[in-house]
Amino acid sequence: MQLEGKIIGPWVAELRRAWESVREAIAPRPFTLDLSGVSFVDAEGIEALREIYAASHASFIANSPLTKHFAELVTGELNRNGK
């Protein structure tokens, strides 16, 4: 799933709707969240991404320090790495 722009406010609800529409279809296959085009994620957006990650064990495409940071917030890597 390729995400772009800001994951905030009404876009969080749209992300959840999009996820629910593909969730069952992708269940047996690997799932990737492409954050390359994301410029900001608020707390509610991080929570939505965490829900998707928990349900799918998604991998992330993150091409900048900012998008890598978002991926780390979602996966909990910041806490594991002591950063």
Secondary structure, 3 states (H helix, E strand, C coil): CEEEEEECCHHHHHHHHHHHHHHHHHCCCCCEEEEEEEEEECHHHHHHHHHHHHHHCCEEECCCHHHHHHHHHHHCHHHHHCC
